[in-house]
Amino acid sequence: MKVRAQIPTAENSTNFDIVSDSSTTVGTTLENLKAAIGGETGASAKYAAFAKAAKEQGYDQIARLFEATSAAEQIHIGLEYALVVEAEPDYEKPAAPDCSGEATNLNLISGACGEIYETSDMYPSFIKKAQEEGNTKAVQVFTRAKLAESVHAERYLAAYNDIDAADDDKFYLCPICGYIHKGEDFEKCPICFCPKATFTAF
């Protein structure tokens, strides 16, 4: 993902359309935030299980990628949870489901499919509703998650294609939006402009 002159938003970007065969149930923005928390909780648990499977199967770099994306989903959960508790202070996050992994190549495809759904269907649908309701905070949170998920999908597909030709590059996680960069050739996050020095290496 290239760094733009301005931070990308739903207003200045052209890749926020909702897929024509959308399968997302859209409620109020508050309901959508809770749904997103549930989805991200499941994704984080799934990727943690996929990381364990990858390590057991000898794919150390892919295990680190799954660990980074599991942590990225926790960032999204935190952002969404903060908005929910503004409206419902007693709201409790859902428990993480039990998950297990299978063959790493299949786990990568599963992860990519989930991330593509979130970036092309779920988050654009939730962004549109938040815009209709004038909830600018939710628009920003959903936008950052949407843009990060597309990069997660890209990382998974690249790892799938290079599964037998892996390298030793590290992955770097933005603490603000959950963007993941592969390698050290960057200065800041292309989604939120957070500086490289604050990123966590995996």
C-alpha positions in Angstrom: 0.0 0.0 0.0 1.5 3.3 -1.1 1.6 6.4 1.2 -0.7 9.1 -0.2 -0.4 12.8 0.2 -3.5 12.7 2.5 -4.6 10.1 5.0 -7.1 7.9 3.1 -10.8 8.3 4.2 -14.1 7.2 3.0 -14.6 10.6 1.4 -11.3 10.8 -0.6 -11.0 7.1 -1.7 -12.7 5.2 -4.5 -12.5 1.7 -3.1 -15.3 1.8 -0.6 -18.1 0.3 -2.7 -20.2 -2.5 -1.3 -20.1 -5.8 -3.2 -23.4 -6.3 -5.2 -24.1 -9.7 -3.5 -23.6 -8.3 0.0 -24.2 -10.8 2.8 -23.8 -8.3 5.7 -26.7 -7.7 8.0 -26.7 -3.9 8.7 -28.3 -2.5 11.9 -27.7 0.7 13.7 -24.1 1.9 14.0 -24.1 0.7 17.6 -25.3 -2.7 16.5 -22.7 -2.7 13.7 -19.9 -1.9 16.1 -20.9 -4.9 18.3 -21.1 -7.1 15.2 -17.7 -6.0 14.2 -16.3 -6.7 17.6 -17.8 -10.2 17.4 -16.3 -10.8 14.0 -12.9 -9.5 14.9 -12.9 -11.5 18.1 -13.4 -14.7 16.1 -10.8 -13.6 13.5 -8.2 -12.9 16.2 -8.8 -16.3 17.8 -8.7 -18.1 14.4 -5.4 -16.4 13.4 -3.8 -17.3 16.8 -4.8 -21.0 16.1 -3.4 -20.7 12.5 -0.1 -19.3 13.9 0.2 -22.3 16.2 -0.5 -24.7 13.3 2.0 -22.9 11.0 4.7 -23.1 13.7 4.1 -26.8 14.2 4.2 -27.4 10.4 7.6 -25.6 10.1 6.3 -22.3 8.6 7.9 -19.9 11.0 7.5 -16.7 8.9 3.9 -17.5 8.2 3.3 -18.2 11.9 4.6 -14.6 12.6 2.3 -13.2 10.0 -0.7 -14.9 11.7 0.5 -13.6 15.1 0.7 -10.1 13.7 -2.8 -10.3 12.2 -4.2 -11.8 15.3 -2.8 -8.8 17.2 -4.1 -6.4 14.5 -7.6 -7.7 15.0 -7.2 -6.9 18.8 -6.4 -3.3 17.8 -9.7 -3.1 15.8 -11.6 -4.7 18.7 -10.2 -2.0 21.1 -11.2 0.9 18.8 -14.7 -0.5 18.3 -15.1 -1.4 21.9 -14.2 2.2 23.0 -17.1 3.6 20.9 -19.6 1.0 22.2 -18.9 1.7 25.8 -19.5 5.4 25.2 -23.1 4.5 24.6 -23.3 1.4 26.8 -20.8 1.6 29.7 -21.7 -1.9 30.9 -21.1 -3.6 27.5 -18.9 -6.7 27.8 -16.8 -8.1 24.9 -17.8 -11.5 23.6 -15.6 -14.4 24.6 -13.2 -15.7 22.0 -14.3 -19.0 20.4 -12.2 -22.2 20.4 -10.4 -22.5 17.1 -8.0 -24.8 15.4 -5.9 -24.8 12.3 -5.4 -27.2 9.4 -2.9 -27.2 6.6 -1.2 -23.8 6.5 -1.9 -23.3 2.8 -5.6 -23.7 3.5 -5.4 -21.5 6.6 -3.9 -18.7 4.4 -6.8 -19.0 1.9 -9.3 -19.0 4.8 -7.7 -15.9 6.3 -7.6 -14.1 2.9 -11.3 -14.9 2.2 -12.3 -13.5 5.6 -10.3 -10.4 5.2 -11.7 -9.8 1.7 -15.2 -10.1 3.0 -14.5 -7.5 5.7 -12.9 -5.1 3.3 -15.4 -5.4 0.4 -18.6 -6.1 2.2 -18.9 -5.8 6.0 -16.9 -2.6 6.7 -18.1 -0.7 3.6 -21.7 -1.5 4.7 -21.0 -0.3 8.2 -19.3 2.8 7.0 -22.3 3.7 4.8 -24.6 3.4 7.8 -22.4 5.4 10.1 -22.2 8.1 7.4 -26.0 8.1 7.2 -26.2 8.5 11.0 -23.5 11.2 11.1 -21.3 9.1 13.4 -17.9 10.4 12.3 -16.0 8.5 15.0 -17.4 5.2 13.8 -16.7 6.1 10.2 -13.0 6.7 11.0 -12.7 3.4 13.1 -14.5 1.3 10.4 -12.4 3.0 7.7 -9.1 2.2 9.3 -10.1 -1.4 9.9 -11.4 -1.7 6.3 -8.1 -0.5 4.8 -6.0 -2.6 7.1 -8.0 -5.8 6.3 -7.3 -5.4 2.6 -3.6 -5.4 3.3 -4.0 -8.5 5.6 -5.6 -10.3 2.7 -2.8 -9.2 0.4 -0.2 -10.5 2.9 -2.0 -13.8 3.2 -2.2 -14.3 -0.6 1.5 -13.4 -1.0 2.4 -15.9 1.7 0.2 -18.5 0.0 1.9 -17.9 -3.4 5.4 -18.0 -1.8 4.8 -20.7 0.7 7.6 -22.8 -0.6 9.9 -19.8 -1.1 9.6 -18.0 2.1 12.2 -15.4 3.2 13.2 -14.0 6.6 11.5 -10.6 6.3 9.8 -9.4 9.5 6.3 -8.1 9.7 5.6 -4.7 11.3 2.3 -3.9 13.0 0.9 -0.4 13.3 -0.4 0.2 16.8 -3.0 2.7 15.7 -4.9 1.0 12.8 -3.6 -2.6 12.5 -1.8 -2.1 9.2 0.9 -4.7 8.6 4.1 -4.0 6.6 6.4 -6.7 5.3 10.1 -5.8 5.5 11.8 -2.6 6.7 11.4 -0.4 3.6 8.9 2.1 5.0 8.8 5.3 7.1 5.2 5.5 8.2 1.8 3.8 8.1 0.0 4.5 4.8 -3.4 4.3 6.5 -3.0 6.6 9.6 0.6 8.0 9.1 1.8 6.6 12.4 5.7 6.6 12.3 7.7 3.3 11.8 9.4 3.8 15.2 6.1 2.9 17.0 5.4 -0.3 15.1 5.8 -3.7 16.7 8.0 -6.3 14.9 6.9 -9.9 14.4 
